[in-house]
Amino acid sequence: MPVVKVHDFSVYMKKIITVGCFCISFVALFFILGTQTACQKQSTNCPCTVTVDSGAGNIPVSGVIVRLYAPHSTAGSLGQTNGAGVIDFNFSLPAVYSISAVYRKGSVYDSGSGIIQLEVGQPESATVTIKPVP
């Protein structure tokens, strides 16, 4: 019968335990990396641009109060056009929004309206023409 030394057995066990721990660590690392990339939240940004013009040769109008709102909902936003007659909005969910634009010149009001449909990740744009309110 061959003689087995205790020292040889413990060396083999140390190697088996070391390789086993390495394999378990390797599998755990790939599991963690795989779940981190799989669980990342997708962006739901819905950017849009509204341009307001006067209707007289497509002249942009600055200082127009523009309101985007979803009928039958509390979702919406309000802002004022810049010098180029443009305002940018960014919503977190896709929807169909109504556009209301009002401009005041002294005691005279101009207004216009429109609709814009927002999709996730796709920039949308709309142009609203304002006309004098009778």
C-alpha positions as CSV (number, residue, x, y, z in Angstrom):
1,M,0.0,0.0,0.0
2,P,1.4,3.4,-1.0
3,V,2.2,5.8,1.8
4,V,0.3,9.1,1.7
5,K,1.9,11.8,3.6
6,V,-0.3,14.2,5.5
7,H,1.7,17.1,4.1
8,D,0.9,16.2,0.5
9,F,-2.8,15.9,1.2
10,S,-2.9,19.4,2.8
11,V,-1.1,20.9,-0.2
12,Y,-3.6,19.5,-2.6
13,M,-6.5,20.6,-0.4
14,K,-5.1,24.2,-0.3
15,K,-4.9,24.2,-4.1
16,I,-8.5,22.9,-4.5
17,I,-9.8,25.4,-2.0
18,T,-7.9,28.3,-3.7
19,V,-9.1,27.3,-7.2
20,G,-12.7,26.9,-5.8
21,C,-12.7,30.3,-4.2
22,F,-11.3,31.9,-7.3
23,C,-14.1,30.3,-9.4
24,I,-16.8,31.4,-7.0
25,S,-15.4,34.9,-7.0
26,F,-15.2,35.0,-10.8
27,V,-18.8,33.8,-11.1
28,A,-20.0,36.4,-8.5
29,L,-18.2,39.2,-10.3
30,F,-19.8,38.4,-13.6
31,F,-23.2,38.1,-11.9
32,I,-22.8,41.5,-10.3
33,L,-21.6,43.1,-13.5
34,G,-24.4,41.5,-15.5
35,T,-27.1,42.7,-13.2
36,Q,-25.8,46.2,-13.0
37,T,-25.9,46.7,-16.7
38,A,-29.3,45.0,-17.1
39,C,-31.0,47.0,-14.4
40,Q,-30.0,50.5,-15.6
41,K,-33.1,52.7,-16.0
42,Q,-33.8,53.7,-19.6
43,S,-34.1,57.4,-20.3
44,T,-37.7,58.6,-20.7
45,N,-36.8,62.2,-21.7
46,C,-39.3,63.8,-24.2
47,P,-37.7,67.0,-25.4
48,C,-39.7,69.5,-27.5
49,T,-39.4,73.0,-29.0
50,V,-42.2,75.4,-29.5
51,T,-41.7,78.3,-31.9
52,V,-44.1,81.3,-31.9
53,D,-44.5,83.5,-34.9
54,S,-46.8,86.4,-35.8
55,G,-48.2,85.0,-39.0
56,A,-46.9,88.0,-40.9
57,G,-44.1,86.5,-42.9
58,N,-43.2,84.0,-40.1
59,I,-41.6,86.6,-37.9
60,P,-40.7,85.1,-34.5
61,V,-42.2,86.8,-31.5
62,S,-40.2,87.0,-28.2
63,G,-41.8,87.4,-24.8
64,V,-44.8,85.1,-25.5
65,I,-46.1,83.1,-22.5
66,V,-46.3,79.5,-23.7
67,R,-48.1,76.8,-21.8
68,L,-48.0,73.1,-22.6
69,Y,-50.6,71.0,-20.7
70,A,-52.2,67.6,-20.9
71,P,-56.0,67.8,-20.9
72,H,-57.5,65.9,-18.0
73,S,-54.2,65.9,-16.2
74,T,-52.0,68.0,-14.0
75,A,-49.0,67.5,-16.2
76,G,-47.7,70.6,-18.0
77,S,-45.2,73.4,-18.0
78,L,-45.1,77.2,-18.5
79,G,-42.5,79.4,-20.0
80,Q,-41.6,82.5,-22.1
81,T,-40.1,82.5,-25.6
82,N,-36.6,83.9,-26.1
83,G,-35.4,86.5,-28.6
84,A,-35.8,84.0,-31.4
85,G,-39.4,83.2,-30.5
86,V,-38.4,79.8,-29.3
87,I,-38.9,77.9,-26.0
88,D,-37.7,74.4,-25.1
89,F,-39.5,72.0,-22.8
90,N,-38.5,68.6,-21.5
91,F,-41.0,66.1,-20.1
92,S,-40.3,62.8,-18.4
93,L,-43.2,60.9,-20.0
94,P,-44.6,60.7,-23.6
95,A,-48.0,62.3,-24.1
96,V,-50.1,64.5,-26.3
97,Y,-49.9,68.1,-25.1
98,S,-52.0,71.1,-25.9
99,I,-50.2,74.4,-26.6
100,S,-51.5,77.8,-25.5
101,A,-49.6,80.9,-26.4
102,V,-50.5,84.4,-25.2
103,Y,-48.8,87.7,-26.0
104,R,-49.7,91.1,-24.5
105,K,-49.0,94.4,-26.3
106,G,-50.3,97.1,-24.0
107,S,-54.0,96.4,-23.8
108,V,-54.1,94.2,-26.9
109,Y,-53.7,90.4,-26.6
110,D,-52.5,88.0,-29.3
111,S,-53.0,84.3,-28.8
112,G,-52.6,81.0,-30.6
113,S,-52.9,77.3,-29.9
114,G,-51.7,73.9,-31.1
115,I,-51.0,70.3,-30.3
116,I,-47.7,68.4,-30.0
117,Q,-47.2,64.7,-29.5
118,L,-44.1,63.7,-27.5
119,E,-42.2,60.5,-27.9
120,V,-39.4,59.1,-25.7
121,G,-36.0,60.2,-26.9
122,Q,-37.3,61.9,-30.1
123,P,-37.1,65.7,-30.2
124,E,-40.4,67.2,-31.4
125,S,-41.2,70.7,-32.5
126,A,-44.3,72.7,-33.2
127,T,-45.0,76.2,-34.5
128,V,-47.8,78.3,-33.1
129,T,-49.1,81.4,-34.9
130,I,-50.5,84.1,-32.7
131,K,-53.3,86.4,-33.9
132,P,-55.0,89.4,-32.3
133,V,-57.8,88.5,-29.9
134,P,-61.0,90.2,-31.1
